[in-house]
Amino acid sequence: MNFSSVEGKVAIVTGASRGIGESIAKIFGENGMKVVCAARSVEQGQAVADAICADGGDAVFIQTDCSDVSQIKNLVDKTVEHYGKLDGIVSNAGIGQGGSPLHEYEMEDYDKIFALNSKGVFAGMKYGAEAIFKSHSQGGFLINVASIAGIIPQRGQALYTATKHGVVGMTKVAALDYAPYGITVNAICPGYTKTSIFGNAPEQALTFFAKDCPAGRMGNPEECGYLALFLASDLARYITGAAIPVDGALSAGHQNVSTWKHPLFD
């Protein structure tokens, strides 16, 4: 599969300092894209940009708090100032929040998660789309990292689920808006993926996540990274408005007891 169509494209990746964002940024860089790594952590974000450059790629780091709309606009402006154009933005920065019934959340919890997971993604799409249009990009793209929580609600995840459903909704509407102009808009919906979003979860919890997934394991960030590369390429020009799960069939339906009459292996 040839990804040469992405070479030279300029892309912003938010939340690029670790996890899925780091993987997307590095995979973009490995395939000849010019990558702007955005994150709050200077040390971690700069390290990712430096790693891309050390491997022969082209990347810069711009410190950005994606819960601050003015900083996202500044991010896009500085990207265009540095590289002269923008071809795509991956809105990946987000926070997890869950494990409690709805009434136990505080209003401050609502404000915090919506500022980043919802308003931050909207701002990335808004300012990103404007810059892509002004750049007259051939093969422009918006990619939002949502979650399977944007496809199926999860117990104890009222606020997180609301933000991710909103991201999927904005993705679909923007796809309708921009399809006539050749800009694709898609959402990646990771399932249980081995990232820092799980924090210091005990081994018992990680074992539960693996067993809860039909594939019997948690995902790796690179599995989302390569999907992002595909969506950024000309191979995916006719794919837009999709919310694509990367979840080992977790969102495909409920598991049940099943016995094979003719086992293929022991």
C-alpha positions in Angstrom: 0.0 0.0 0.0 1.5 3.3 -1.2 1.2 6.3 1.1 3.4 8.6 -1.0 0.4 11.0 -1.4 0.9 12.3 2.1 4.5 13.4 1.5 4.9 17.1 2.0 1.5 17.5 3.6 1.5 19.8 6.7 -0.5 18.4 9.6 -1.2 19.5 13.2 -1.5 16.8 15.8 -2.9 17.9 19.2 -2.2 15.9 22.3 1.0 14.7 20.6 3.1 14.3 23.7 2.1 10.7 24.4 -0.3 7.8 23.6 -2.3 7.9 20.4 -1.3 11.5 19.6 2.4 10.6 19.8 1.9 7.6 17.6 0.0 9.6 15.0 2.7 12.3 14.9 5.5 9.8 14.6 3.8 7.8 11.9 3.0 11.0 9.9 6.6 12.0 10.2 7.9 8.6 9.1 5.8 8.9 5.9 7.1 12.3 4.9 4.6 14.6 6.4 5.5 17.9 8.1 4.2 17.6 11.6 3.3 20.2 14.2 3.2 18.6 17.6 0.9 20.4 20.0 0.7 19.6 23.7 0.8 21.3 27.1 3.9 19.5 28.2 7.0 21.3 26.7 9.3 18.5 27.7 7.2 15.6 26.3 6.0 17.4 23.3 9.4 18.7 22.3 10.8 15.2 22.7 8.3 13.8 20.2 9.2 16.5 17.7 12.9 15.9 18.2 12.4 12.1 17.7 10.7 12.7 14.4 13.5 15.0 13.2 16.1 12.5 14.5 14.5 9.9 12.2 14.8 12.1 9.2 11.4 13.8 9.4 10.3 17.4 9.7 8.5 18.4 12.9 8.2 21.3 15.3 6.6 21.6 18.7 4.2 24.4 19.7 3.0 24.4 23.3 -0.8 24.5 23.4 -3.5 24.1 25.9 -6.3 22.9 23.8 -8.9 23.8 26.3 -8.1 27.5 25.5 -9.6 28.5 22.2 -7.2 31.4 21.7 -4.2 29.0 22.0 -5.7 26.7 19.3 -6.1 29.7 16.9 -2.5 30.7 17.7 -1.4 27.1 17.0 -3.0 27.2 13.5 -1.6 30.7 12.8 1.9 29.7 13.8 1.7 26.5 11.7 0.8 28.5 8.6 3.5 31.1 9.4 6.1 28.4 9.7 5.2 26.0 6.9 3.2 28.3 4.6 0.1 26.2 4.6 -2.0 23.6 6.4 -3.4 20.4 4.9 -4.9 18.7 7.9 -5.4 18.7 11.7 -5.8 15.7 14.0 -7.8 16.8 17.1 -6.6 14.3 19.5 -6.2 16.1 22.8 -8.7 15.1 25.4 -9.2 13.8 28.9 -11.0 10.8 30.4 -13.5 11.1 33.2 -15.7 8.3 34.5 -16.6 5.7 37.0 -19.4 7.6 38.8 -23.2 7.9 38.4 -24.3 11.1 36.8 -25.4 12.9 40.0 -22.0 12.5 41.6 -20.3 14.7 39.0 -19.8 18.4 39.9 -20.6 21.3 37.6 -16.8 21.9 37.6 -16.3 18.5 36.1 -18.7 19.4 33.3 -16.9 22.6 32.5 -13.5 21.0 32.6 -14.2 18.0 30.3 -16.3 20.0 27.8 -13.7 22.8 27.5 -11.2 20.3 26.1 -13.1 17.3 24.6 -15.8 19.4 23.0 -14.9 23.1 22.6 -11.3 22.3 22.0 -12.2 19.9 19.2 -14.7 22.4 17.7 -12.0 25.1 17.7 -9.5 22.8 16.0 -12.0 21.9 13.3 -13.0 25.6 12.9 -9.6 27.2 12.6 -8.2 24.1 10.9 -10.8 24.2 8.2 -10.4 27.9 7.6 -6.6 27.5 7.2 -7.0 24.5 4.9 -9.4 26.5 2.6 -7.0 29.5 2.6 -4.1 27.1 1.8 -6.0 25.7 -1.3 -5.0 22.3 0.0 -5.3 19.4 -2.4 -6.4 16.5 -0.2 -7.3 18.4 3.0 -8.5 16.5 6.0 -9.9 16.8 9.5 -9.5 13.8 11.8 -11.0 13.8 15.3 -10.0 11.2 17.9 -13.3 10.4 19.6 -13.9 7.1 21.4 -16.2 4.0 21.3 -18.0 6.0 23.9 -19.0 8.2 21.0 -20.8 5.1 19.5 -22.1 3.2 22.5 -22.8 4.8 25.9 -20.9 3.4 28.9 -22.0 3.2 32.5 -20.5 5.8 34.8 -19.3 7.8 31.8 -22.1 10.4 31.4 -19.9 13.5 30.7 -17.2 11.7 28.7 -19.8 9.9 26.6 -21.6 13.2 26.0 -18.4 14.9 24.7 -17.5 12.0 22.5 -21.1 11.7 21.0 -20.7 15.4 20.3 -17.4 14.9 18.5 -18.9 12.2 16.3 -21.9 14.4 15.6 -19.7 17.4 14.6 -17.6 15.1 12.5 -20.6 13.9 10.4 -22.0 17.4 10.0 -18.6 18.9 8.9 -18.2 16.0 6.5 -21.5 17.1 4.8 -20.3 20.7 4.8 -17.0 20.1 3.2 -17.5 17.1 0.9 -18.2 19.3 -2.1 -14.8 20.9 -1.5 -12.6 17.8 -1.3 -11.9 18.0 2.5 -12.6 14.7 4.3 -13.7 14.7 7.9 -13.6 11.5 9.9 -13.5 10.3 13.5 -11.3 7.5 15.0 -13.0 5.8 17.9 -10.5 3.9 20.0 -11.6 1.2 22.4 -9.5 0.1 25.4 -6.1 1.3 24.3 -2.8 1.1 26.3 -2.3 4.8 27.0 -1.8 7.1 30.0 -5.6 7.8 30.0 -5.8 4.7 32.2 -3.4 6.3 34.7 -2.4 4.1 37.5 -5.2 1.6 37.0 -4.5 -1.7 38.9 -3.6 -4.8 37.0 -7.0 -6.2 37.9 -8.7 -3.4 36.0 -6.5 -3.9 32.9 -7.3 -7.6 32.9 -11.0 -6.7 33.0 -10.6 -4.4 30.0 -8.8 -7.1 28.0 -11.4 -9.8 28.9 -14.3 -7.4 28.1 -13.0 -7.0 24.6 -14.0 -9.8 22.1 -10.4 -9.7 20.7 -9.2 -10.6 24.2 -6.6 -7.8 24.5 -6.2 -4.0 24.7 -5.2 -2.1 21.7 -1.9 -0.3 20.9 -1.7 3.4 20.0 -0.1 2.5 16.7 -3.2 0.8 15.5 -5.0 4.2 15.6 -1.9 5.9 14.1 -1.9 3.9 11.0 -5.6 4.5 10.5 -5.0 8.2 10.8 -2.3 7.9 8.1 -4.7 6.1 5.8 -7.4 8.7 6.4 -4.9 11.5 5.6 -3.9 9.9 2.3 -5.4 9.9 -1.1 -6.3 6.3 -0.6 -9.2 7.5 1.6 -10.5 10.4 -0.5 -14.0 8.8 -0.7 -14.2 8.1 3.0 -15.7 11.0 4.9 -18.3 11.3 7.7 -17.2 8.0 9.2 -16.8 7.2 12.9 -14.4 4.2 12.7 -14.0 2.0 15.8 -10.5 0.6 16.6 -11.7 -1.6 19.4 -11.4 -5.3 18.7 -15.1 -5.6 18.1 -16.1 -4.1 21.5 -18.7 -1.8 20.0 -20.0 -4.4 17.5 -22.5 -5.9 20.0 -22.9 -7.8 23.2 -21.0 -11.0 23.8 -22.9 -14.2 24.5 -22.2 -17.8 25.1 -21.3 -19.5 21.8 -20.1 -23.1 21.1 -18.6 -24.1 17.8 -19.8 -27.4 16.4 -16.8 -27.8 14.2 -13.8 -26.2 15.9 -11.0 -25.1 13.6 -8.3 -25.3 16.2 -7.8 -26.7 19.7 
